[in-house]
Amino acid sequence: MKPPTRPEFDLIARIRQRASHGRGDVVLGIGDDAAVLAVPAGRQLVVAMDTLNAGVHFPGDTAPGDIGWKSLAVNLSDLAAMGAEPAWCTLSLSLPSADPAWVDAFLEGFLDLARLHDVALVGGDTTRGPLSVCVAAHGWVEPGTALRRDGARPGDLVWVTGTLGDAAGALAQWRDGGGVDARLRARLDRPVPRIAVGRALPPVASACIDVSDGLLADLGHVCAASGVGAEILLDALPCPEVLRECFDAAARRRLQATGGDDYELCFTTRGTLRDAVAAIAADTGVDIACIGRIVAGREVEAFDAEGRPWRPDRPGHEHFTTQE
């Protein structure tokens, strides 16, 4: 007679079977009390961790594969913002029930992105509870080259990769209860971490952050850490055509400046490095737009084309508030 099985162990075995990898620096992966990993000589370890909760970080109708992709993507985006090369990750899953089909679909998205960046899943945990996903991503940088938030100086230029407002536009449409444009929903469900840009930025950027809670809010973190202010030109924010099709100018402005969930990189450089940024854009195939400048002071201010200040109700998403 076979010994009785436990759903948790069955799920772990299922994940272990799917999460094969070819990285030689994984000395011991899934299956023991902890992983054993070999950090390359002459490198510093960079670690990021984010938790995604159903109904808070993704709509309840999000497909399992998209949840898997996004749970890893948001962590790889943090590594990109530090200029790190990703290597390993751990995964903690809280599930209402032991659902092998859901886990298989989740892993499709999660491991698709992991393979794109040669990231090995090396451990984690499963438990019963409300749907929640916690991922810790590990990577490394050359000593002293990690991008930080505290290096911006007055006179620096402010840049952003890709486009802004797509994900927030999808969420706005979903909350309104109407149809959600598939192009916007793809940006909400499957953000693209800007790893290649992040790896190229350390010789160029003076400060960097990824845009997760809204451009003005996240740039505000850079300014607070650096002891500076910023002036942003609203008309310079890169806007996808689909956002113009779906929203009026006032709504677009709010979504782009405060919406969040874009997972683009916002960084600063000295004003003499425009050509270097252009070269990174060309080499990586990622559009990079100059959207403003760093100034003396402490505030992040946004201006329209006529130079008039624009002030939103709030600069971005705030955790642990009752606001929606």
C-alpha positions as CSV (number, residue, x, y, z in Angstrom):
1,M,0.0,0.0,0.0
2,K,1.3,3.4,-0.9
3,P,1.7,5.9,2.0
4,P,-0.9,8.6,2.1
5,T,0.0,11.8,0.2
6,R,-0.3,15.4,1.3
7,P,-1.5,18.0,-1.2
8,E,1.3,20.4,-0.3
9,F,4.0,17.9,-1.0
10,D,2.3,16.9,-4.2
11,L,2.3,20.5,-5.4
12,I,6.0,20.9,-4.4
13,A,6.9,17.8,-6.4
14,R,4.9,19.2,-9.3
15,I,6.8,22.5,-9.2
16,R,10.1,20.8,-8.8
17,Q,9.5,18.6,-11.8
18,R,8.6,21.6,-14.0
19,A,11.4,23.9,-12.7
20,S,14.4,22.2,-14.2
21,H,17.3,24.4,-15.0
22,G,20.8,24.3,-16.5
23,R,22.6,26.8,-14.2
24,G,25.9,25.4,-12.9
25,D,25.8,27.9,-10.0
26,V,22.8,26.1,-8.3
27,V,24.6,23.7,-6.0
28,L,21.3,22.5,-4.4
29,G,17.9,23.6,-5.5
30,I,14.3,22.6,-4.7
31,G,13.8,19.7,-2.3
32,D,15.8,20.5,0.8
33,D,15.4,22.8,3.7
34,A,17.2,25.6,1.8
35,A,18.9,26.2,-1.5
36,V,22.7,26.3,-1.9
37,L,23.9,28.8,-4.5
38,A,27.4,29.8,-5.7
39,V,27.8,33.6,-6.0
40,P,30.4,34.4,-8.7
41,A,33.7,35.6,-7.4
42,G,34.0,39.4,-7.4
43,R,30.3,40.0,-7.5
44,Q,27.8,41.5,-5.0
45,L,24.5,39.8,-4.4
46,V,21.3,41.9,-5.1
47,V,18.0,40.6,-3.6
48,A,14.5,41.9,-4.3
49,M,11.1,40.6,-3.0
50,D,7.5,41.5,-3.8
51,T,4.1,40.0,-2.8
52,L,1.1,40.1,-5.1
53,N,-2.4,39.6,-3.6
54,A,-5.6,38.8,-5.5
55,G,-7.8,41.8,-5.8
56,V,-5.0,44.2,-4.8
57,H,-2.2,43.6,-7.3
58,F,-4.2,41.9,-10.0
59,P,-7.9,41.6,-10.9
60,G,-9.6,38.5,-9.7
61,D,-10.3,37.3,-13.3
62,T,-6.6,37.3,-14.2
63,A,-5.5,34.1,-15.9
64,P,-3.1,31.9,-13.8
65,G,-0.4,32.1,-16.4
66,D,-0.5,35.9,-16.4
67,I,-0.3,35.9,-12.6
68,G,2.8,33.7,-12.8
69,W,4.5,35.9,-15.4
70,K,3.7,39.1,-13.5
71,S,4.8,37.8,-10.1
72,L,8.3,37.2,-11.5
73,A,8.3,40.2,-13.7
74,V,7.8,42.8,-10.9
75,N,10.8,41.3,-9.1
76,L,13.0,41.2,-12.2
77,S,12.1,44.9,-12.7
78,D,13.5,45.7,-9.3
79,L,16.7,43.9,-10.2
80,A,16.8,45.9,-13.5
81,A,16.4,49.1,-11.6
82,M,19.5,48.2,-9.6
83,G,21.5,47.3,-12.8
84,A,21.7,43.7,-11.7
85,E,21.9,40.5,-13.8
86,P,19.2,38.1,-12.6
87,A,20.1,34.6,-11.6
88,W,17.8,32.8,-9.2
89,C,14.4,33.1,-7.5
90,T,12.3,31.6,-4.8
91,L,8.5,31.3,-4.9
92,S,5.9,31.2,-2.0
93,L,2.3,30.3,-3.0
94,S,-0.7,30.7,-0.9
95,L,-3.7,29.0,-2.5
96,P,-7.3,28.5,-1.4
97,S,-7.0,24.8,-2.4
98,A,-4.5,22.4,-3.8
99,D,-5.3,22.8,-7.5
100,P,-2.8,21.1,-9.8
101,A,-4.3,22.5,-13.0
102,W,-4.1,26.1,-11.6
103,V,-0.5,25.5,-10.5
104,D,0.4,24.1,-14.0
105,A,-1.1,27.1,-15.7
106,F,0.6,29.5,-13.3
107,L,4.0,27.8,-13.9
108,E,3.6,28.2,-17.7
109,G,3.7,32.0,-17.4
110,F,6.3,32.0,-14.5
111,L,8.7,29.7,-16.2
112,D,8.3,31.3,-19.6
113,L,9.7,34.5,-18.2
114,A,12.3,32.7,-16.1
115,R,13.7,31.0,-19.2
116,L,13.9,34.3,-21.1
117,H,16.3,35.6,-18.5
118,D,18.0,32.4,-17.5
119,V,16.5,32.5,-14.0
120,A,16.5,29.3,-11.9
121,L,13.6,28.6,-9.5
122,V,15.5,27.2,-6.5
123,G,13.0,26.9,-3.6
124,G,10.0,28.4,-1.8
125,D,6.9,27.3,0.0
126,T,3.2,26.4,-0.5
127,T,0.4,26.9,2.0
128,R,-3.4,27.1,2.1
129,G,-4.9,30.6,2.3
130,P,-6.2,33.5,0.2
131,L,-4.5,33.7,-3.2
132,S,-1.2,35.3,-2.8
133,V,2.2,35.0,-4.5
134,C,5.5,36.1,-3.0
135,V,8.7,35.9,-5.1
136,A,12.3,36.8,-4.1
137,A,14.6,37.4,-7.0
138,H,18.4,37.2,-6.7
139,G,21.1,38.6,-9.0
140,W,24.4,40.3,-8.9
141,V,26.4,43.4,-9.9
142,E,30.0,44.2,-10.2
143,P,31.2,45.7,-6.8
144,G,30.2,49.4,-6.4
145,T,28.1,49.5,-9.6
146,A,24.6,49.0,-8.2
147,L,22.2,51.7,-9.3
148,R,20.7,53.6,-6.4
149,R,18.1,56.3,-5.7
150,D,20.4,58.8,-4.0
151,G,22.6,60.0,-6.8
152,A,20.5,62.5,-8.7
153,R,21.8,66.1,-8.7
154,P,20.4,69.4,-9.9
155,G,20.9,69.8,-13.7
156,D,20.5,66.0,-14.3
157,L,18.0,64.9,-17.0
158,V,15.1,62.6,-16.2
159,W,14.4,59.7,-18.5
160,V,11.8,56.9,-18.8
161,T,11.8,53.7,-20.9
162,G,8.9,52.5,-23.0
163,T,5.5,54.0,-22.5
164,L,3.4,55.1,-19.5
165,G,-0.2,54.6,-18.6
166,D,-1.0,51.4,-20.5
167,A,-1.5,49.2,-17.4
168,A,-3.4,51.8,-15.5
169,G,-5.6,52.3,-18.5
170,A,-6.5,48.6,-18.5
171,L,-7.3,48.7,-14.8
172,A,-9.5,51.8,-15.2
173,Q,-11.4,50.0,-18.0
174,W,-11.8,46.9,-15.9
175,R,-13.0,48.9,-12.9
176,D,-15.6,50.6,-15.1
177,G,-17.1,47.2,-15.9
178,G,-16.8,47.6,-19.7
179,G,-14.6,46.0,-22.2
180,V,-10.9,46.1,-21.7
181,D,-8.7,46.8,-24.7
182,A,-6.5,43.7,-25.2
183,R,-3.4,45.8,-25.9
184,L,-3.8,47.5,-22.6
185,R,-4.6,44.4,-20.7
186,A,-1.5,42.7,-22.0
187,R,0.6,45.5,-20.5
188,L,-1.2,45.0,-17.1
189,D,-0.9,41.3,-17.1
190,R,2.5,40.8,-18.6
191,P,4.8,43.7,-18.0
192,V,8.3,43.4,-19.5
193,P,11.2,43.9,-17.1
194,R,13.8,46.1,-18.7
195,I,16.8,43.9,-17.8
196,A,18.9,44.8,-20.8
197,V,18.5,48.6,-20.2
198,G,19.2,48.2,-16.5
199,R,22.4,46.3,-17.2
200,A,23.6,49.0,-19.5
201,L,22.8,51.9,-17.2
202,P,25.5,51.8,-14.4
203,P,28.1,53.8,-16.3
204,V,25.5,56.3,-17.4
205,A,22.7,56.8,-14.8
206,S,23.1,58.8,-11.6
207,A,19.9,57.3,-10.0
208,C,17.3,54.8,-11.0
209,I,13.9,53.4,-10.0
210,D,11.3,51.2,-11.6
211,V,7.8,52.7,-12.1
212,S,5.5,50.5,-10.1
213,D,3.4,52.9,-8.0
214,G,3.1,55.8,-10.5
215,L,5.7,58.0,-12.2
216,L,5.4,61.0,-9.9
217,A,5.3,58.9,-6.7
218,D,8.3,56.8,-7.7
219,L,10.3,59.8,-9.0
220,G,9.5,61.3,-5.6
221,H,11.4,58.5,-3.9
222,V,14.4,59.3,-6.0
223,C,14.2,63.0,-5.1
224,A,13.7,62.2,-1.4
225,A,16.8,60.0,-1.4
226,S,18.9,62.4,-3.4
227,G,17.7,65.6,-1.6
228,V,16.5,67.3,-4.8
229,G,13.4,68.2,-6.7
230,A,12.2,67.5,-10.2
231,E,10.3,69.2,-13.0
232,I,8.4,67.0,-15.4
233,L,6.9,68.0,-18.8
234,L,3.6,66.2,-19.2
235,D,3.6,66.4,-23.0
236,A,7.0,64.6,-23.0
237,L,5.6,61.5,-21.3
238,P,5.7,58.7,-23.9
239,C,2.1,57.7,-24.8
240,P,1.1,54.7,-26.8
241,E,-1.5,55.2,-29.5
242,V,-3.9,52.8,-27.9
243,L,-4.1,55.1,-24.9
244,R,-5.0,58.0,-27.2
245,E,-7.8,55.9,-28.7
246,C,-9.3,54.9,-25.4
247,F,-9.0,58.0,-23.2
248,D,-9.4,61.7,-23.4
249,A,-6.4,64.0,-22.7
250,A,-7.2,64.6,-19.1
251,A,-7.6,60.9,-18.3
252,R,-4.4,60.1,-20.2
253,R,-2.5,62.7,-18.2
254,R,-3.6,61.2,-14.9
255,L,-3.0,57.6,-16.0
256,Q,0.5,58.4,-17.3
257,A,1.7,60.5,-14.4
258,T,0.1,58.6,-11.5
259,G,-1.2,55.2,-12.7
260,G,1.6,52.8,-11.9
261,D,2.0,49.1,-12.8
262,D,4.1,50.1,-15.9
263,Y,7.4,48.6,-14.6
264,E,9.4,50.9,-16.8
265,L,12.6,52.4,-15.6
266,C,12.9,56.0,-14.6
267,F,16.5,57.2,-14.3
268,T,18.6,60.3,-14.2
269,T,21.8,61.2,-16.0
270,R,24.1,64.2,-16.3
271,G,23.0,66.5,-19.1
272,T,26.1,65.7,-21.2
273,L,25.1,62.0,-21.6
274,R,22.3,62.3,-24.2
275,D,24.3,60.4,-26.8
276,A,25.0,57.6,-24.3
277,V,21.3,57.2,-23.6
278,A,20.5,57.2,-27.3
279,A,23.1,54.4,-27.8
280,I,21.5,52.3,-25.0
281,A,18.1,52.7,-26.6
282,A,19.5,51.7,-30.0
283,D,21.4,48.7,-28.6
284,T,18.5,47.3,-26.6
285,G,15.7,48.2,-28.9
286,V,13.8,50.0,-26.1
287,D,12.6,53.6,-26.6
288,I,13.9,56.0,-24.0
289,A,12.4,59.5,-23.6
290,C,13.7,62.6,-21.8
291,I,10.8,63.8,-19.7
292,G,12.2,66.6,-17.4
293,R,15.1,67.6,-15.2
294,I,16.3,67.5,-11.6
295,V,16.3,70.9,-9.8
296,A,17.1,72.2,-6.4
297,G,14.4,71.7,-3.8
298,R,12.4,68.8,-2.6
299,E,9.2,68.6,-4.7
300,V,8.3,66.8,-7.9
301,E,6.3,69.2,-10.1
302,A,4.6,68.6,-13.4
303,F,3.9,71.2,-16.1
304,D,1.7,71.3,-19.2
305,A,2.8,72.6,-22.6
306,E,2.0,76.2,-21.5
307,G,4.2,75.9,-18.4
308,R,1.2,75.8,-16.0
309,P,1.6,73.5,-13.0
310,W,-0.5,70.4,-12.9
311,R,-1.3,68.8,-9.5
312,P,-3.1,65.4,-9.3
313,D,-5.1,64.3,-6.3
314,R,-2.3,61.9,-5.4
315,P,1.0,61.1,-7.1
316,G,0.4,57.4,-7.3
317,H,-0.7,54.2,-5.6
318,E,-0.5,54.2,-1.9
319,H,-0.3,50.8,0.0
320,F,-2.5,50.3,3.1
321,T,-5.0,53.1,2.4
322,T,-8.7,53.0,1.8
323,Q,-8.5,55.0,-1.4
324,E,-9.2,53.3,-4.7
